[in-house]
Amino acid sequence: MKRKWFDKKVLICGLSKSGIAAAEYLNSKGADCYLTEFKPAEDKDKEVIETLEKNGIHVETGGHSDEFIKESYVAVMSPGISPQKDIFKRLKENNIPIISEIELAYRETLSPFIAITGTNGKTTTTTLISHILSEEFDAPVCGNIGVPPTKLLDKKHDFLVCEMSSYQCELSKTIQPFIACFLNWSENHIDWHNGLENYFNAKASLFSHEKAPAFAIFNGSDIKVGEFAEKYPYEKFIFAKKSDKNCCYTEDGKIYFKYKKEPEEIISLEEIPLVGEHNVQNVMVGIIVAKLCGIENEKIAERIKSFKAVEHRIEYVGTDGSHKFYNDSKSTTTEATIVALKAFPDKSVTLIMGGRDKMTDLNGLCEKVKECVNNVILIGEATQRFKENLQQHNYTNIFEAKTFEESIDKSIEYNNEIILFSPACASFDMFNNFEHRGEEFKKYVSTKI
């Protein structure tokens, strides 16, 4: 039953996509909405704020006032706001429940959720699942992928395929997906969660006893996720590892699916249009979900073959005849860049990386660079620390570019087949976000090919 919002004061924290969507939805249901943003308003925000206020939504920027907070029925928190921020403490002191925008959508719809979480590969897997399901079901993507699910509540959908960050998992207390997928886990978001174990627990909370999905899907080749899966007591599937029980795995160049009977061949690896072992794993997740939704093997294979790489995720940009350019701007962590490098075995590679340093451990990345990268070009604020760490690992084929354009120009001078832009850093030292960074890479590369 949908919650009655008339005469309820609701606080929305954050002038973000999810915050705006939540405010608009709740306002349409009769709630008295107060949207509060800690940062001062910028010029780009003015039109949005004017529209919200015109529709009766109260908006404040530059801080969180007591007037907005007091007597709120519930607070809908944007995922970018860390639990360490003062607003969390103040809400708890006022006994105001805190939920995510995804949690709000879950409570307001009868559409079953397919939830995807993990450190890397979420967007590709979410998009692939929606693509496979789309010919037989109404299954739009939403969540951390950029489409707030409250934007999709105007009608009943067969499924909502929802990418969930650790932030959104932690703030979604009652969501119980039909299917939940745990892709992998590596070091990230330490500051936001105040520790690595808290980061893992946030993602794992999607599979807690109270929220256990009808079907859980786990990466059997990921040590941390695999250990968690072994202890998980409910219906589950393992991918990337052959098992006597429910699983999806590769053998003899093909992907097989097994569920309570003999394994079924789904697709050969050479027919998958995406590069890299990590994308083979993403495909396995898509296969398991599709099988659980009742799609035939032939149709699953056809949809996988027609899938195109998601923008900014090891995205093929083009070639100048001597080099192939790949845009992997979404790689904001060292682990993501390691995954990208694994996509080009036995290829000569020039790697462009750098940006705003997340201060994570660089040993694994340096070892992988030493193993399979011919030349490294460094950019941005992280240049000096990355350079020092590479040199400590006896890697010296390093060039420091002063500008983004110089990094691309220099990469073309090297006689390597692959030019991979995979930053292993955040974008905010030079760009608005990773999308902006990737677009600028593609725009400049287009002048060279």
Residue pairs with C-beta under 8 A, 6 or more apart in sequence:
2 29
2 108
3 107
3 108
4 30
5 26
5 29
5 30
5 31
6 29
6 30
6 31
7 30
7 32
8 30
8 31
8 32
8 73
8 74
9 31
9 32
9 34
9 71
9 72
9 73
10 26
10 31
10 32
10 33
10 34
10 72
10 73
10 74
10 75
10 76
11 34
11 36
11 68
11 69
11 72
11 74
11 75
11 76
11 91
11 96
12 19
12 22
12 23
12 26
12 33
12 34
12 35
12 36
12 75
12 76
12 78
13 19
13 36
13 37
13 64
13 75
13 76
13 77
13 78
13 81
13 87
14 36
14 37
14 77
14 78
14 80
14 81
15 35
15 37
15 39
15 41
15 45
15 48
15 49
15 59
15 61
16 78
16 79
16 80
17 146
17 148
18 78
18 79
18 100
18 101
18 102
18 148
18 150
19 35
19 37
19 76
19 78
19 101
20 35
20 48
20 52
20 148
21 101
21 148
21 150
21 151
22 76
22 101
22 104
22 148
22 150
23 33
23 35
23 52
23 57
24 52
24 55
24 57
24 150
25 104
25 108
25 150
25 151
25 153
26 33
26 76
26 104
27 33
27 55
27 56
27 57
32 58
33 56
33 57
33 58
34 57
34 58
34 60
34 68
34 72
35 52
35 57
35 58
35 59
35 60
36 59
36 60
36 61
36 63
36 64
36 65
36 68
36 69
36 87
37 59
37 60
37 61
37 62
38 62
38 63
38 64
38 81
38 85
38 87
39 61
39 62
40 61
40 62
41 49
41 61
41 62
45 61
49 59
49 61
52 59
53 59
58 68
60 68
64 86
64 87
64 90
69 90
69 91
69 94
69 96
70 94
72 91
72 94
72 96
73 96
74 96
74 97
74 98
74 99
75 91
75 96
75 97
75 98
75 99
76 99
76 100
76 101
76 104
77 88
77 98
77 99
77 100
77 171
78 101
79 100
79 101
79 144
79 165
79 167
79 168
79 171
80 167
81 87
81 88
82 191
82 192
83 170
83 192
83 193
83 194
84 191
84 192
84 194
88 98
91 98
92 98
98 171
99 171
99 172
99 173
100 167
100 168
100 171
100 172
101 148
101 149
101 150
101 168
102 143
102 149
102 162
102 164
102 168
102 172
102 175
103 171
103 172
103 173
103 174
103 175
104 150
105 142
105 148
105 149
105 150
105 152
105 153
105 160
106 113
106 149
106 172
106 174
106 175
106 176
107 174
108 150
108 153
109 149
109 153
109 156
109 157
109 160
110 156
111 152
111 156
111 157
111 158
111 159
111 160
112 158
112 159
112 160
112 177
112 178
113 159
113 160
113 162
113 175
113 177
113 178
114 129
114 139
114 159
114 160
114 161
114 162
114 177
114 178
114 179
114 180
114 181
114 289
115 143
115 162
115 164
115 175
115 177
115 179
115 180
115 181
115 206
115 213
116 122
116 125
116 126
116 129
116 161
116 162
116 163
116 164
116 180
116 181
116 183
116 285
117 163
117 164
117 165
117 166
117 169
117 180
117 181
117 182
117 183
117 203
117 206
118 125
118 181
118 182
118 183
118 184
118 185
118 203
118 219
118 225
119 183
119 184
119 185
119 186
119 188
119 333
119 335
119 336
120 183
120 184
120 186
120 278
120 333
120 335
120 336
120 339
121 183
121 184
121 278
121 279
121 281
121 282
121 339
122 144
122 145
122 163
122 164
122 165
122 183
123 144
123 145
123 163
123 310
123 313
123 330
124 274
124 279
124 282
124 309
124 310
124 313
125 181
125 183
125 282
125 285
125 286
126 141
126 143
126 145
126 161
126 162
126 163
127 141
127 145
127 307
127 310
128 282
128 283
128 285
128 286
128 304
128 307
129 139
129 161
129 285
129 286
129 289
129 290
130 139
130 140
130 141
130 161
131 303
131 306
131 307
132 286
132 289
132 290
132 295
132 300
132 303
132 304
132 307
133 139
133 158
133 159
133 161
133 289
133 290
133 293
133 295
134 303
135 299
135 303
136 293
136 295
136 299
137 158
137 159
137 293
138 157
138 158
138 159
139 157
139 158
139 159
139 160
139 161
140 147
140 152
140 157
140 160
140 161
141 147
141 161
141 162
141 163
142 148
142 149
142 151
142 152
142 160
142 161
142 162
142 163
143 149
143 162
143 163
143 164
143 165
143 168
144 163
144 164
144 165
144 168
145 163
149 160
149 162
152 160
159 178
159 293
162 177
164 172
164 206
166 188
166 189
166 192
166 193
166 199
166 202
166 203
167 189
167 192
167 202
169 202
169 203
169 205
169 206
170 193
170 202
170 205
172 206
174 210
174 211
175 206
175 211
176 210
176 211
176 212
176 213
177 206
177 211
177 213
177 214
178 213
178 214
178 215
179 213
179 214
179 215
179 216
179 217
179 289
179 292
180 206
180 207
180 213
180 215
180 216
180 217
181 216
181 217
181 218
181 285
181 289
182 203
182 204
182 206
182 207
182 216
182 217
182 218
182 219
182 225
182 228
182 229
183 219
183 222
183 225
183 281
183 282
183 285
184 219
184 222
184 225
184 281
185 200
185 203
185 222
185 224
185 225
186 333
186 335
187 196
187 199
187 333
187 334
187 335
187 360
187 361
188 199
188 333
188 335
188 358
188 360
189 199
190 196
190 199
190 360
192 199
193 199
193 202
200 224
204 228
205 211
206 213
207 213
207 216
207 228
207 232
212 234
213 234
214 235
215 235
215 236
215 237
215 292
216 229
216 232
216 234
216 235
216 236
216 237
217 236
217 237
217 238
217 239
217 285
217 288
217 289
218 225
218 226
218 228
218 229
218 232
218 236
218 237
218 238
218 239
219 225
219 226
219 229
219 238
219 239
219 240
219 281
220 226
220 229
220 238
220 239
220 240
220 241
220 243
220 247
221 240
221 241
221 281
222 240
226 238
226 241
229 236
229 238
235 246
236 246
237 246
237 247
237 248
237 259
237 288
238 245
238 246
238 247
238 248
239 247
239 248
239 249
239 281
239 284
239 285
239 288
240 248
240 249
240 250
240 280
240 281
240 284
241 247
241 249
242 249
242 251
243 249
243 258
245 258
246 258
246 259
246 260
247 257
247 258
248 255
248 256
248 257
248 258
248 284
248 285
248 287
248 288
249 255
249 256
249 258
249 284
250 256
250 269
250 280
250 284
253 268
253 269
253 270
254 265
254 266
254 267
254 268
254 269
255 265
255 266
255 267
255 268
255 269
255 280
255 283
255 284
255 287
256 263
256 264
256 265
256 266
257 263
257 264
257 266
257 287
257 288
257 291
257 297
258 264
259 291
264 297
265 297
266 287
266 297
266 300
266 301
267 283
267 287
267 300
267 301
267 304
267 305
269 280
271 301
271 304
271 305
272 279
272 280
272 283
272 304
272 305
273 304
273 305
273 306
273 307
273 308
273 309
274 280
274 282
274 283
274 307
274 309
274 314
275 309
275 314
275 343
275 344
276 314
276 339
276 340
276 342
276 343
276 344
277 342
277 343
278 339
278 342
278 343
279 314
279 343
283 304
286 300
286 304
287 300
287 304
290 300
290 303
291 300
309 315
309 316
311 327
311 435
311 438
312 327
312 328
312 329
312 330
312 434
312 435
312 438
313 328
313 330
314 326
314 327
314 328
314 340
314 343
314 420
314 422
315 326
315 327
315 328
315 438
315 442
316 324
316 325
316 326
317 325
317 326
317 327
317 441
317 442
317 445
317 446
317 449
318 324
318 325
318 445
318 446
318 449
319 325
319 449
320 412
320 448
320 449
322 415
322 417
323 350
323 411
323 412
323 416
323 417
323 418
323 419
324 417
324 418
324 419
325 419
325 421
325 445
325 449
326 340
326 418
326 419
326 420
326 421
326 422
327 421
327 438
327 441
327 442
327 445
328 336
328 337
328 340
328 420
328 421
328 422
328 423
329 421
329 423
329 427
329 434
329 435
329 437
329 438
329 441
330 336
330 434
330 438
331 337
331 339
331 340
331 422
331 423
331 424
332 355
332 358
332 423
332 424
332 425
332 426
332 427
332 434
333 358
333 360
333 424
334 360
334 361
334 362
334 364
334 365
334 424
335 364
336 422
336 424
337 351
337 353
337 365
337 368
337 422
337 423
337 424
338 364
338 365
338 368
340 420
340 422
341 349
341 351
341 368
341 369
341 372
341 373
341 420
341 422
342 368
344 372
344 418
344 420
345 372
347 417
347 418
348 374
348 415
348 416
348 417
348 418
349 372
349 373
349 374
349 375
349 416
349 417
349 418
349 419
349 420
350 373
350 374
350 375
350 376
350 377
350 411
350 414
350 416
350 418
350 419
350 420
351 369
351 373
351 375
351 376
351 377
351 420
351 422
352 376
352 377
352 379
352 401
352 407
352 408
352 411
352 419
352 420
352 421
352 422
352 423
353 376
353 377
353 378
353 379
353 386
353 421
353 422
353 423
353 424
353 425
354 378
354 379
354 380
354 381
354 382
354 383
354 386
354 423
354 424
354 425
355 379
355 380
355 381
355 382
355 423
355 424
355 425
355 426
355 427
355 428
355 429
355 430
355 437
356 380
356 381
356 382
356 425
356 426
356 427
356 428
356 429
357 381
357 382
357 385
357 386
357 425
357 426
358 425
358 426
362 385
362 386
362 389
363 389
363 393
365 424
366 389
366 390
366 392
366 393
366 395
367 393
369 376
369 390
369 393
369 395
370 390
370 393
370 394
370 395
373 397
374 397
374 414
374 416
375 397
375 398
375 399
375 411
375 414
375 416
376 390
376 395
376 397
376 398
376 399
377 398
377 399
377 400
377 401
377 407
377 410
377 411
378 386
378 387
378 398
378 399
378 400
378 401
378 407
379 401
379 403
379 404
379 407
379 423
379 430
380 423
380 425
380 429
380 430
381 425
381 429
382 424
382 425
383 400
386 424
387 398
387 400
390 396
390 398
391 398
399 410
401 407
401 410
404 430
404 440
404 441
404 444
405 444
408 419
408 421
408 441
408 444
408 445
408 448
411 419
412 419
412 448
421 438
421 441
423 437
426 434
427 433
427 434
427 436
427 437
430 437
431 437
431 440
